[in-house]
Amino acid sequence: MDTIQNVRREIAAYYTAYFNEHGATMEGAAWGSDLERLHTRWRHICEVFRFDPRGTVKQPTVLDVGCSYGGMYAYALERGLHLCYFGIDLVEDAVRAASEAHPEAKFAHGDFTSLYPAESFDYVVSCGTFAAKGEAPHRDMHAYWKHVTTNMFEKCTRGIAFNVFTNKVNGFNPDFFYVSPVEALAFCMENMSHNVIIQHASGLFDYFVYVYK
C-alpha cells in the first residue's frame, strides 16, 4: 500500500503545480490547450452510457475520479446528459473551484476508495487520471493503475470507463504512463469482467476502455 500512497502523492503534487499556475482551466488540469482533443476525450468517456449492453439509465449516478475543476461534467450538461454527479480529485483547490461552478453536483477532495468505502454508483469514470506519473517509477504507476481501475469496478453497478496512453507510439514522454492495449484487455477480463470494449481508434495517443458488469 505504500507504493499506492507514494504514487498518489506524486500525482497530487504534479497536478497541483499545474493548477496553481493556470487555475480552473484545461491547462490547469494539465490537459494542454487543444480544446478539440479534450472534447474528443470527454466524448469517448461519456460513451460508457451509450455502449452499456443493459441499456441506458434515465439519470445515472456517476463518480468521476480525477474530476479537476468539473470540466467533463459541464461538457456532459451542455450535451443534454442528465447525471447525478459526484466528482473527486486529489487537488483541493480544483475541487473548491468545481464546487463553486456547479453547486448542484457533489465534489470531494481526496482518495475515492477511502471517501466512498461502502457507496456504489451506476458508473465510475476517469479521464486523464493515468496520463502523468511525474517522478513515480513506471512499475509503481503500473500498480496504481491496476489498483484504481479495480476499485472503480468494485464501486460501480453497471460499468466503468477510463483512458490511458497507448504504447503503440514512436516515442515516449518520461513523465507519462503507457500501457499496451493488449495488456489492458487481458487485465480487465481476468480481474473484472469479460464485458470489455477497447476503443483504440480515437485518433489520439490514448485509448479508451469500457468494462461492464
N, C-alpha and C positions, 0 to 999 in steps of 0.2 A: 504493500500500500504506500510505502514511502516513495516509490517510483511515481505512482499516480499523483501524489500530492506535489512532488517536485515539478512534474510537467505542468500541473495546474498552475503553480506559482509562476513558472516561466511564461506560460501563455498569458496569464493575467498581466504580468509586467510588460510583455510585448504590446498587447492591445491598449493598455493604459497609457503607454507612451504616445501612441498614435492619437488616442482620444484627447489627451492633454494638449497636443499640438493643433489638432484640427476640429475638435468639438463634435457635435452631433451631426456629422456629415458622412458621406460614404468614405471620404479619405480618413475621417476619424475612426472608422471601423476597419481600416486597412484594406478597403475594397478597391483602391485605386480611384481613377477619375473617369472611367469609361462607363457611363450610365447604361448604355445598351447591353454591355456584358453583364452588369449587375442585374438588370431586369431579366436577362436570359436565365441567370442562375435562380432568381426567385421564382420565375415562371416554372422552371423544371421542379423545384422543390414543391411547389403548390400542386403539381400533377399527382402527388400522392393521393389526393382526394378522388381525382377522376379515374385513376388506374385501379382503385380498390375493387377486387373481384367480388366483394359482397355488396357493391353498390354504394351510392352516395348517402351521406348523412346531412340532414337539413341544416343543422348548426353544430358542427363537431367541436368538441373540446380539443384544443391544440396546445401543446407545450413546445415552445421554441427555445431550444438550447443554444445559447450564444446569440441572443436577440439584439445585442448592442442597443442602439437608440430606437429600436422598433421599426426600422425601415421596411422589413418584409411584411409586417402587419399592415402598415399604411399601403403598401403595394397591393395586398390582398383586398383591402377595403375598397380601393379605387377600382378594382375589377369585379366588384359585386360579390365577393366571397364573405359570407357571414360566419364568423368564427367566435366561439367562446375561448378567448385567447389568454394564454399565460406565457410570459416571456421571462427568461432568466439569463443572467450574464455575470461574468467574473469582474467586470469593470463597473465599479459603484457609480461613478458619475454618468456613465452611459445609461444605467438603469434609472437614475434620477431624471435624466432628460426624457427617456421613454415614458415614464410615468406622468410627467408634466404634459407631454404632447398627446398622450392617449389615456386620459383618466378613466375611460370606460373599460379598459383592459387591466390585467393584473401583471405586475412586474416584480421581480425579486432579484436580490444580489446574492451570489454565492454558487454553491455546487448543487445541482438539481437532485443528486442522489441522496443528499442529506436533508434538503429542504422539503422534498416531497417523498418521504420514505414509504408511506402507505397509500399515496394517492395515485390514481391512474387517469389516463387521458385517451380519447379516441385515437389521436395521432400524436407522435412526438417527432419533431423535425429539427434539422440543424443545417445551417448554410454557412460554410466557411470556418466552422469550428476546427477542422482538421487541416487547414491550409498552412498555417505558420507554426513552426515548432521552436523558433528562436534558437536559444543555445542548448535546448534539450537534445540528447543523443537520439539518433533515429530509432534505436531499439526501444528506448523509453517511450517515445511518441507512438511507436507501434503498439505497445502495451496499453497506452492511454486510449488510442483509437478503439481497440477491442473492448476495453473496459466501458467506455462511454456508450458505444453503439449497443452492446448487450444490455446495459442498463436502460437505454432508451426503449429497447424492445420489451423489456420486462414491465415498463410503465405504460405501454400502450395496450389498448384493447382491440385495435384494428390494424395499425401499421406505423412504420417509420419511414423517413426519408432523410438522406444526408448526401453530401458530395465530398469528393476527395480528389486530389491531383493524381492523374494517371502517370504511370512510369513509362508509358509509350510515347516518350518525347525525345528530342535530340540533345537536350541539355537540362541540367538540374540546378535549381537555386538552393544553396546550402541552408537557407532559412526555412525552406518549405518541406512539407512531408508528402511523400509519394507512395502509392500502393498499386500493385498490379490489379487490374480488374478481375483477372482470373482468381487471384488470391481472395479478393473481396467477396466474389461469388461463392467460393468454397467455404470461406469463414462463415458467411451468413447462413448458408444452407446447413452447415454442420452444427452451428451453435444457436440458430434462431428458428428458421422455417425454410421449407422448400419453396415457398411462395415468394420468389425474389425476381425483381426486374432490374437489369443494368442498362442505363441509358448512357452510351458512350458516343453518341452522335450529336452532341450539342454544339460542336464547332469550337469548343473551349479546350483548355488544358486539363479540365477536371471532368469527372463523370458522376452520374447520379445513381443512387441505389435506393430501391424501394423494397421493403420487406413487410409482408403481411402475415397476420395470424392465420 
